[in-house]
Amino acid sequence: MTTTEPLPTETWAWVVDRPGPVDGPRPGPLMWERRALEAPGPREILVEVEACGVCRTDLHLAEGDLSPRVARCTPGHEVVGHVLAAGAEVEEFTVGDRAGVAWLARTCGSCGYCRSGRENLCPESRYTGWDRHGGYAGHLTADARFAYRLPEGPPAEELAPLLCAGIIGYRALERAELPTGGLLGIYGFGASAHLTAQLALARGASVAVFTRAAAARRLALDLGATFAGDSYDPPPEPLDAAILFAPVGELVPVALAALDRGGTLAVAGIHLTDIPALNYQRHLFQERTLRSVTANTRADGRAYLAEAARTRPSVHVSRYPPRRADAALADLAADRVTGVAVLVPE
């Protein structure tokens, strides 16, 4: 293991104590504690956290929509920090490098999905903030092969959302197969959607946004959307492609009905409420396509981070001190966050 100074032996962390509503009685599902910090393994890095984005997946974990896969799991998978120590077999980082730790934490590397470039479908895949402790903490360890090298210049709170909100939006846009110059519909306009809209606009597309939040509609128009309406409004014209970010199954038939012939709807969430019955003629006929989006590959991550470095998206950040992670999740659940919430040490 390489390091330049004595390693900390413990860190602070939020843990999911008893999953339940974040806006319910106190204490809520998250608990603040101090815990022992293990040295990184041979292929791991130990990262001191600079910032961690607050993702809707963290909310699903805290509220029990996703069952924690590790006891007293620490959420958070949009982590920016600096490497304090690196295992003996680490080749990707040295001590002092800036690193990004994202959702995909490990795959087997040998199954058919991994060998064919579809590691996001690996049956043995593991995830930061679900299978292993995440970034709602002072430090975390990560497999160096699944972390990203990040530049030193940009503020950590602007880089952190790119590591999930940005990457999953990139994959959703690829899955939606938006034609060049086409009209993209976006349902829900939170962290991932406001970055994906900018990516589509930078590629020359037009964007129509559908969301119940008035502040989010204003942000969408400020970022260059040509239309911003309520979630159930009809589009100004048939959509060439659409992405559903809101975890609301009722919007699937709404978005499918808004598609033009041959259009594709990509559903970008890890959790979705039940989808109502679809009418074949209204929702799927004329070669409309419904697709899910499952995590991402590291190739997606590298491609998106490179594209974001060129296009420099405007990241609308609501800052929260780490001690208020529970409040950040409650605000996210109540649609009080416009853009993206990020935990940033004071």
Secondary structure, 3 states (H helix, E strand, C coil): CEECCCCCCEEEEEEECCCCCCCCCCCCCEEEEEEECCCCCCCEEEEEEEEEEECHHHHHHHHCCCCCCCCCCCCCCCEEEEEEEECCCCCCCCCCCEEEECCEEECCCCCHHHHCCCHHHCCCCEEECCCECCCCECEEEEEHHHEEECCCCCCHHHHHHHHCHHHHHHHHHHHHCCCCCCEEEEECCCHHHHHHHHHHHHCCCEEEEECCCHHHHHHHHHHCCCEEECCCCCCCCCEEEEEECCCCCCHHHHHHHHEEEEEEEEECCCCCCCCCCCCHHHHHCCCCEEEECCCCCHHHHHHHHHHHHHHCCCCCEEEECHHHHHHHHHHHHCCCCCCEEEECCC
